[in-house]
Amino acid sequence: MTTNPCKITFNPKKHPEIYLNQNDNLSEHLTVKNSPVLFGCRTGICGTCLVSIKGDIPPPNEEEKEILEIFAPGNHQARLACQIQLTNDIEISLIET
């Protein structure tokens, strides 16, 4: 079964959009050259890759929810880019902490 690639766009649009397959790990494909997102631990505990997401993706797991409550309390669009399961097109914006 073939799946359509997911389009990832960035706001502001200083970086080109990229296309990844569903369920690809963002942190393995985003670099300084193609994304404004910085990554630290890549395991979901440091908060370095905190972003705001527009688009339909699965909700965060319990561990990610705990970190989001520390770094972005009450922000329901906040996610850790290293933990996102790609299922659809998304737009990524940085969150200033």
N, C-alpha and C positions, 0 to 999 in steps of 0.2 A: 504494500500500500504506500503510495507516494503522498507526502505532506507538502503543503505550501510553505515556503520559507517565511520567517517572521521578519518584518521590517523594524529596525531600531533607529529612531531619530533622536536628535539631541536638541535641547532648547537651552541657551540660544543656539542657533544653527551654524556654529563656527566649525563643526565637524561634519563630514559627509555621513549620510545615512548608510547603514550596513544591513545586510541580510544574513540571518543565521537560521539554521534548521530548528524546528521545534525541539525543545528539551536540551538544546545546546547550553553550555555553561558560559554566561556572559564574561566572567573573569578570565576565561581561557582565550577569548577573542578580542577583548577591548584592550587597547594599548594607548600610550601617551599620544601616538600619532593619529589614531582614529576615534578618540573619545576623551572627553574632559574628566571622566571618572578615574580617580586614583584608587588603588587597591593596596591594602596592608597585609593582614593575616590570611585573607581569602577563605577563612573558616567561619565568618559571621560573628566574631567577638570584639573586633577593634572599632568598628563603626566608621572606618576610613571611607568606605564606598557608599555612604549614606546618600540616597538620591530620592527624588520624587518621581513617581511613575504614573503615567496616564496610559490606560489600556487594561484589558481584561487578562489577568494572570491569576494563578492560584494564590490563596492567602498565605501569609507567612506562617511558618511552623512555630511552636511554642518557644523555642530557643531564640529565634529571630524576634518574636514579639517582645521578649524580655529586653533585648538590646535596643529595639526601637523605642521602648518606653523610657529608656535612659537618654538616648540621643535626640529623639523627636516625639516627645510625649503629646498625644492627641492628634498627631498628623497621620491621617488614615491613608495618605498617598505615599508616605515614607516607606522605603524598602532598603535593604542592603543588596547592592547590585550583585554581590558574589553569591547570594542565596536565591536569586530569581529563577524560577522554572519558566522558560519561554514557552508559551503556548499560542500567543497572538502577537500582533504588532503592538509596539509600545513606544512612548516618548519618554525620554529621560531628561530630567532637570536636576541640577545640583541643589543641595540644601546647604545653606550657610549655617554652621554650628557655632 
